[in-house]
Amino acid sequence: MRCLVTGGAGFIGSNLALSLEGEREDEVIVVDDFSVGHFKNLTGFGGDIISCGVQDSCWWDKAGKVDIVFHQAAITDTTVEDQKKMMMVNVDGFRSVLDFAVKYGVKKIVYASSAAVYGNGNCPMHEEQKLLPENIYGFSKVVMDNLAKSFSARHKDFVVVGLRYFNVYGPGEYHKGAAASMIYQLYMQIKSGKRPRIFKFGEQMRDFVYVKDVVRANLNAADAGKSCVVNVASGRPGNFNRVIECLNSAMGTNLEPEYFDNPYSFYQNKTHADLRKAKTFINYRPQWSLEEGIRDYVNLLEGKKQAQANV
Ligand SMILES: NC(=O)c1ccc[n+]([C@@H]2O[C@H](COP(=O)([O-])OP(=O)(O)OC[C@H]3O[C@@H](n4cnc5c(N)ncnc54)[C@H](O)[C@@H]3O)[C@@H](O)[C@H]2O)c1
């Protein structure tokens, strides 16, 4: 297969591009403007890379006919408040992917949505509940989901699958800085001998999902028979105290958390995905528990098997 991965120099996109190439021996083309993603994530990648803004059409003819698009490119820093920029990159970027798909007859599109569409909604979060995004990032993902729905209604021969990722962690995220997962931030603190700092009293729950499960969800979504939007998570949320326990165990350390006051007026106390729809529509079954995922990640970081271990 010839696959296009937008945002392929980023965290999830690079893991996906390398898996498509390595596991499935697909021909993979990456589109990324390198605004955030890092070339080190693509060490060993053998495909073509088009450096271009996804919202423009400059990449269309260079990419040409492909069998599927995995659309990951986006502004992913949820603290960005520039509404114009967020909507241009995230929503117009997706519009550009859909227009490209029509022009080149690409009938399969898998795109990254987000649990940010649910805001502080009820748990477990299911795809049909009211969407209450709390920031422009979450709002842009709601608009992308709406766009996908109307596109699928107009183009019945296309399959468009939206994946609402929850809190993803794993190799290839170092370039995100403060926007990298809390698991990576806490790992770095412990690694430098500091006590891991979390909001009082570490009981906020997150549905953390290991990037290897997210890659698997994308590969499964490529075989989906009809358009849908589904959650991608572990389905087993853990709190921040538990994350620190798992990190200490994997790293052979014993550092107690240092608690501090949460300065944010808006903060999600819990995320927890309902995965029934993901099982039905894309046969998604997460393989990695929090403990096993953290252990694998720490092994990769400590073993310097991934590019980011050198940073
Ligand atoms: N990491 C998570 O926990 C998480 C959770 C929910 C949803 N998502 C979604 O998953 C996707 C991938 O996220 P990630 O964590 O890998 O983030 P990332 O920031 O590492 O990757 C995004 C990539 O897109 C590229 N990019 C940004 N703007 C671009 C543009 N205009 N044109 C072309 N490329 C552009 C960046 O350079 C980067 O390589 C995003 O759509 C994000 O919203 C991620």
The ligand as an ORCA input file, in Angstrom:
! r2SCAN-3c Opt
* xyz 0 1
  N      -0.386     13.125     22.167
  C      -1.616     13.085     22.664
  O      -1.807     12.789     23.867
  C      -2.816     13.382     21.798
  C      -4.091     13.306     22.392
  C      -5.194     13.575     21.608
  C      -5.062     13.873     20.264
  N      -3.817     13.962     19.714
  C      -3.719     14.305     18.276
  O      -2.827     13.395     17.649
  C      -2.163     14.039     16.557
  C      -0.661     13.871     16.717
  O      -0.266     14.477     17.942
  P       1.193     14.317     18.543
  O       1.048     14.096     19.995
  O       1.946     13.368     17.729
  O       1.736     15.801     18.379
  P       3.044     16.391     17.687
  O       2.990     17.856     17.947
  O       4.239     15.634     18.103
  O       2.795     16.104     16.145
  C       2.133     16.991     15.278
  C       2.977     17.118     14.027
  O       2.298     17.981     13.110
  C       3.245     18.876     12.544
  N       2.526     20.074     12.135
  C       2.015     21.053     12.919
  N       1.423     21.975     12.174
  C       1.560     21.571     10.881
  C       1.150     22.120      9.630
  N       0.474     23.272      9.545
  N       1.446     21.442      8.503
  C       2.149     20.272      8.554
  N       2.561     19.721      9.694
  C       2.263     20.359     10.849
  C       4.263     19.130     13.637
  O       5.500     19.596     13.114
  C       4.349     17.763     14.274
  O       5.355     16.988     13.663
  C      -2.614     15.488     16.592
  O      -3.660     15.666     15.648
  C      -3.143     15.667     17.998
  O      -4.111     16.696     18.077
  C      -2.679     13.719     20.452
*
